[in-house]
Amino acid sequence: MAETAVSFVFPKFLEAVKMLRDLPKEVEELTDELESFQDFIHDANKMAEAEEDNNRRDRMRKRLMRLRKTAFFMEDVIDDYVICDEKQPEEDSRCAALLCEAVEFIKTQILRLQIAYRIEKVKSLAHTEKDWFENHFPIGSRSDGSIWDNIRMEPHFIKEDEVVGLEGPIKTLKKWLTEGRKERTVISIVGMAGSGKTTLSKQVFDKVHKHFECHVLITVSRSYDIEKLLRDLTNKICEERKEDPPRVESMDRMKLIEEVNKLLCKKRYIVLFDDVWNETFWDDIKFALIDNKNGSRILITTRVGKVVDFCKNSSFVEVYKLQPLSKEKSLELLCKKAFGYGFDGCCPKDYEEVGLDIVRKCECLPLAIVAIGSLLYRKCKSPPEWRRFSQNLSSELQSNSELQSVTKILSLSYDDLPKNLKSCLLYFGMYPEDYEVKCGRLIQQWIAEGFVKQDCRRNLEEVAQEQLMELISRSLVLVASFTTDGKVKACRVHDSIHEMIREKMKNTGFCHYIDEHNDFESSDIIRRLTIATSSKCLSECREESHVRSIIFFTKEDLSEDFTSALLAKYTRLKVLDFEFTRLWDVPKNLGSLIHLKYLSFRKTSISSLPKSIGELQNLETLDVRTGEEIEIPKEITKLRKLRCLFGYRISTIEVKDSLGKLTSLEKIHELVIDEDGVVIRELGKLNQLRDLRLSNFLGRHSDSLSSSINEMQLLERLDIFVQYMTEPIDLHITSSLSKLRKLHLVGTLKAFPSWILQLQSLVKLYLKYSMLNNIPLKSLGNIPNLLILTFASRSYKGETLHFENGGFGKLKELQFKALYKLRSIVIDSGALQSLEKLHMFRIPKLKTVPSGIQYLQKLQVLDVLYMPTEFQQRIYPETGEDHWMIKHVPDVLRMLNFNDQLLLDLVVKIGQAFKYVVFLCMGAIDVAYRFCDDIWACKEKKNAKFYGLLNGWNELLARVPVKLLVGDEPFEAKFRFGRALLDDLYGSGRPDDHKRLGGPKDMNGLGGPDKPNESIGPNDPENSSESNDPNGAGGPNDPTSKVGTKIQTGQTGLKTPMS
């Protein structure tokens, strides 16, 4: 009996040992197989989308879902192995600990054995599913079908009187094509799919071809054969000249190029290449298009911006970026298609409102407007029918066969993407429609999802940034806002692209979007969840272990019971984003999410982090910017993979002597320095740091901090905020800091730091409270890449600033704020030649306009706020004797002196605004909070009752978030005015300054030079709420978030706040 048992168990034991021994090799093979399997899915999906038979396409999609589910199983097994393999027991030599370690070892081996059996199973499943699909749907090349030919041909036959809203672009392009340089020039029309590029190019081509001896139009499209294209070009040139074409069928590429050269020699020609996709297209065609130095032109339409870049190395280039139609022109186009020649091409009054609603939902995309207008012409004949159609527009775009051309054309851009970029684009579908997502947030989530692969030359964020720019270049992602140094700060996708993405998500299981309308059905499998509804609606959501990410956009309270239950259900999460939600407590079972890489509690109401945070061994990004100082537990130092740690103020009490263990840390802010400066020495161990922001710094720790900073060779941003009323900063930086781009110093300086003058990569310099008697402007002006320079409150105590000839050649933005002794600014004729924005705020002794300001011919924006009456009078449009010096500046914002009466009037206006808009949303509080907090600093003035009222408001606003709306004027100017107003009393020297890091806390992330936690970098998640975020603070692009006063524009363009 015993022998029988042994004979049965022993082979099983040997088999298990072998499986454990071979497990690393099996995982490696499975990883390679997964990549091959995903490539197969990618090709199969392309074939399914190209299938014109609806029934066959639906069957293919169902089998594709099974293939994707199998791929998800493979990914999960690999992830489980990685977690198991990395799990290391804590070192402890005690007997009890050794016993526990032995037990843990046995558990681990059992888990590894289970993984080995799962690998066998999933490999078999993958082969079965793949073989079935290949047998029933053989993968081969399929043409795009006749539908594409029809779609491409239609714009070529549009009559001139049918074209709407292109008069301006036609005029510009006509001038570029017929006038200007004699050298061959490439003129490119760039725009997203369906924006009217082909229509515009054909209209222009027809108007100008008579100016050229030879004119040819070639449609290129995604896949082209260069020899076939050259043959077509040759035949069309001969046809246009009415000559017999040569026998091109037998010619190779070189012979064809020579033939085209011969035909175009000494002739002025224009060639239109429509719908170019390939970035290297110009390299294929450039040698055929000879430069006769007689004004020849090549016109290219493309949705891929990089196509143009390749032309620049061997030709002059002009780029026309096609913008969306205006709402008025969009409505006109819709009515032309919907009513034909009825109503004289005008929109009837009773159709206007619903028509505008339709074009708004189309986001003024001509392709969608034309398709919808044609459908309305045939099917909807009354305003009520239009309204019903508008209400169901999203579903109509997906289900109506007559509108599928819209989605198909947009899908072409998606289908042309590499595999990793497809996932990056689909991720925009996890955000609500019209949502402007901050690039920092998006990039960190992409990294956590595994969409970004590191290479040997760049870090992950740089690779992710390049991927984002690629999507922008392909006209799939729109830039919502830029930083001053020209980098992308926030982005979004067009509504039509968003609809296409949602459809792709549904068909691929990429994400399930749950909102209160439940108008987005989940697919058979769920990989990600967006929760934009209450917890009650989630009760119907079935359990699905494949879920990798959850992002919340709900306004409802998130109870601890609900969040704990959710995390218990989805234990494989890699991304968990609670940003702007009403979360009060951290889920108790957070530590069970061992796969988690991205965790955000930003703008929530949590007050502390649990010790279980230390169990998240794979966590890479932790965002706890809740608006209050938060203490991190010592257990956080176990997170050896943590790259980014963000907080409003991060207390270091528990980690001051162990922070150096976080050796992977690349970004940390804002770190509150302990009084003894122990944590500063720990910072020296973090040599991967690229972004470091410190508060409560004491001048006596300057040597220690200097030593630590000298170890940070990768540092790109450094912010130092000195504790109020301490000794000056005196840093001795000996390292080159060759990568440092942004430097903020808030606190008294012994002298202007000489090491700043050696920072060759410096883009932004911000000084505040520096109390400097001398600033070496001549040397500072030689920093080669400086774009933004701010002298904020009390940074300079001198009376004169002289910008000498040749200095600050690249500077784009210059700000002077609260410099109480400054009497004159002198600008030589050759200085500041690239300056675009000049801001002067509360400089009481500066009573004359800066000498030489008239030389700043590139100046676009001039803000003059709370300046002396004499200064204001000198630039007044009608009577100012110095107005001639600024008349070339298109955007001038001025405001009269600040006094108690104006203060009272302004507060009354804000009170009136409360009646109209009190928007309960986390994140908007700081706009109002900061205003009241700064005004309260004036309490030493008269009228205690008045300031008592303000204090009451201040207390209220600390508890009730609000959003203010004043008037309906253009928001950009008011935003600048409002921000300057809120900055008014910065530098007042009030005793609680050190608590505010130099100013009131920035809870809405609106940014601004006087805000220490301002963020201007595209990779910097400090950028805050999106403009259309229901819980956000808004920004310049948010029509519902307008803070400021009414601006009146006079004949001269000078803007003056109205009382």
ABEGO torsion letter per residue (X at the ends): XAAAAAAAAAAAAAAAAAAAAAAAAAAAAAAAAAAAAAAAAAAAAAAAAABABAAAAAAAAAAAAAAAAAAAAAAAAAAAAAAAAABBBBBBABAAAAAAAAAAAAAAAAAAAAAAAAAAAAAAAAAAAAAAAAAABBBBBBBAEAAAAAAAAAAAABBAAABBGAAAAAAAAAAAAABEBABBBBBBBBBBBGAGAAAAAAAAAAAAAAABABBBBBBAEABBBAAAAAAAAAAAAAAAAGBBBBBAAABBAAAAAAAAAAAABGBBBBBBBBGBABAAAAAAAAAABBBAGAGBBBBBBBABAAAAAAAAAABBBBBBBBBBBBAAAAAAAAAAAAAEABGGGBBBAAAAAAAAAAAAAAGGBAAAAAAAAAAAAAABABAAAAAAAAAAAAAAAAABAAAAAAAAAAAAAAAABBAAAAAAAAAAAABBBGBBBBAAAAAAAAAAAGABBBBAABBAAAAAAAAAAAAAAAGABBBABBBAAGBBABBBBBAAAAAAAAAAAAAAGABBBBBAAGABBBBABBABBBBABBAAAAAABBBBAABABBBBABABBBBAAAAAAAAAABAABABBBABGBBBABBBAAAAABAABABBBABGBABABBBAAAAABAABABBBABAGBBBBBBAAAAABAABABBBBABBBAAAAAAAAAABAABABBOBBBBBAAGAAAAAAAABAABABBBBBGBBAAAAAAAAAAAAABAABABBBBBBBBGBBBBBBBBABAGAABABBBBBEBBABBBAAAAABAABABBBBBGAGBABBBAAAAAABAABABBBBBBGABABABBBBBBGBGAABABBBBBGBAABABBBBBAABGAABABBBBBGBAABABBBBGAAABAABABBBBBGBBAAAAAAABAAABAAAAAAAABABBBBBBBBBAAAAAAAAAAAAAAAAABBBBBBGAAAAAAAAAAAAAAAAABBGAAAAAAAAAAAAAAAABBBBBBBEABBAAAAAAAAAAAAAAABGAGBAAAAAAGGEBBBAAGAEEAABAABBABAABAABBBBAABAABAEBAABAABBBEBBBBBBAAGBBBBBX
